[in-house]
């Protein structure tokens, strides 16, 4: 019997892209797959996959984006925590905001605990 981990890399990549784009809960489905299949997680970090999944700026880490936004907020005497930043990214991603989707997607792929918790505990569909 052939197991999913024995499939060629290009087939695994295609499966991942189909799962991510096929339903309104694509991000949650991808998170569940990553939790069970290490090969998918490795593939997800490839630039070609990030491009297909529409996570622009894949070489820009979540921490870098947060630092950028933190500097912007500090210059205007605004308070923002990383938790608030991720919560806003999660809500924005649900409404198809591409920057928010990118930030949240990077959080998932980087293994950010808060991002994963939001996905696993969220009982609402990813898109209204």
Phi, psi and omega per residue, in radians:
X1 nan 2.381 3.122
X2 -1.551 2.340 3.093
X3 -1.737 2.810 -3.096
X4 -1.065 -0.554 -3.134
X5 -1.266 -0.198 3.098
X6 -1.551 -0.102 -3.134
X7 -1.258 2.652 3.080
X8 -1.097 2.683 -3.093
X9 -0.994 -0.731 -3.107
X10 -1.143 -0.569 3.092
X11 -1.224 -0.764 3.100
X12 -1.064 -0.715 3.116
X13 -1.081 -0.787 3.123
X14 -1.070 -0.765 3.111
X15 -1.037 -0.770 -3.126
X16 -1.090 -0.756 3.137
X17 -1.133 -0.731 3.120
X18 -1.089 -0.771 3.121
X19 -1.087 -0.772 -3.082
X20 -1.148 -0.573 -3.040
X21 -1.807 -0.084 -3.006
X22 -1.477 -0.449 -3.071
X23 -2.262 2.960 3.058
X24 -1.245 -0.291 -3.127
X25 -1.855 0.570 -3.080
X26 -0.985 -0.751 -3.131
X27 -1.108 -0.727 3.128
X28 -1.163 -0.734 3.122
X29 -1.070 -0.753 3.107
X30 -1.076 -0.741 3.127
X31 -1.048 -0.746 3.117
X32 -1.127 -0.694 3.121
X33 -1.120 -0.774 3.138
X34 -1.043 -0.619 -3.110
X35 -1.176 -0.393 -3.069
X36 -1.947 -0.304 -3.054
X37 -2.328 1.862 -3.107
X38 -1.120 -0.530 -3.127
X39 -1.104 -0.698 3.086
X40 -1.100 -0.711 -3.126
X41 -1.098 -0.713 3.094
X42 -1.088 -0.779 -3.128
X43 -1.119 -0.619 -3.066
X44 -1.119 -0.391 -3.112
X45 -1.505 -0.047 3.114
X46 -1.302 2.464 -3.113
X47 -1.020 -0.665 -3.111
X48 -1.127 -0.643 3.124
X49 -1.255 -0.753 3.118
X50 -1.031 -0.664 3.125
X51 -1.139 -0.774 3.138
X52 -1.136 -0.671 -3.134
X53 -1.390 0.048 3.073
X54 1.101 0.815 2.976
X55 -1.904 1.393 -3.075
X56 -1.106 2.761 3.134
X57 1.156 0.748 -3.025
X58 -1.109 -0.330 3.091
X59 -1.557 0.094 3.090
X60 -1.749 2.075 -3.079
X61 -1.382 2.823 3.105
X62 -1.053 -0.711 3.133
X63 -1.066 -0.670 3.118
X64 -1.103 -0.794 3.122
X65 -1.095 -0.733 3.134
X66 -1.097 -0.761 3.132
X67 -1.055 -0.745 3.112
X68 -1.032 -0.816 -3.131
X69 -1.218 -0.630 3.123
X70 -1.094 -0.747 3.100
X71 -1.072 -0.740 3.105
X72 -1.065 -0.799 -3.120
X73 -1.170 -0.748 -3.132
X74 -1.087 -0.635 3.132
X75 -1.128 -0.369 -3.135
X76 -1.933 0.302 -3.138
X77 0.987 0.657 3.091
X78 -1.815 2.561 3.105
X79 -1.779 2.272 3.066
X80 -2.535 2.309 3.096
X81 -1.807 2.889 3.103
X82 -1.101 -0.621 3.111
X83 -1.079 -0.787 3.113
X84 -1.091 -0.732 3.133
X85 -1.036 -0.805 -3.138
X86 -1.198 -0.640 3.113
X87 -1.104 -0.768 3.111
X88 -1.118 -0.711 3.106
X89 -1.075 -0.713 -3.136
X90 -1.109 -0.833 3.139
X91 -1.117 -0.769 3.117
X92 -1.079 -0.667 3.134
X93 -1.138 -0.593 3.118
X94 -1.122 -0.470 -3.126
X95 -1.806 0.353 3.023
X96 1.186 0.481 3.014
X97 -1.314 2.075 -2.982
X98 -1.147 -0.671 3.113
X99 -1.142 -0.732 3.111
X100 -1.139 -0.722 3.095
X101 -1.051 -0.733 -3.139
X102 -1.105 -0.824 -3.128
X103 -1.089 -0.791 -3.111
X104 -1.212 -0.693 3.090
X105 -1.056 -0.743 3.095
X106 -1.116 -0.668 3.099
X107 -1.054 -0.741 3.100
X108 -1.101 -0.831 -3.082
X109 -1.213 -0.510 3.104
X110 -1.433 -0.056 3.102
X111 1.364 0.434 3.139
X112 -1.115 2.147 -3.062
X113 -1.029 -0.724 -3.100
X114 -1.128 -0.733 3.113
X115 -1.056 -0.810 -3.134
X116 -1.109 -0.704 3.133
X117 -1.080 -0.760 3.115
X118 -1.052 -0.719 3.140
X119 -1.139 -0.862 -3.053
X120 -1.238 -0.542 -3.094
X121 -1.622 -0.191 -3.103
X122 -1.308 2.125 3.141
X123 -1.697 -0.112 3.121
X124 -1.548 2.658 3.063
X125 -1.106 2.719 -3.108
X126 -1.091 -0.536 3.127
X127 -2.218 2.356 -3.131
X128 -1.187 nan nan
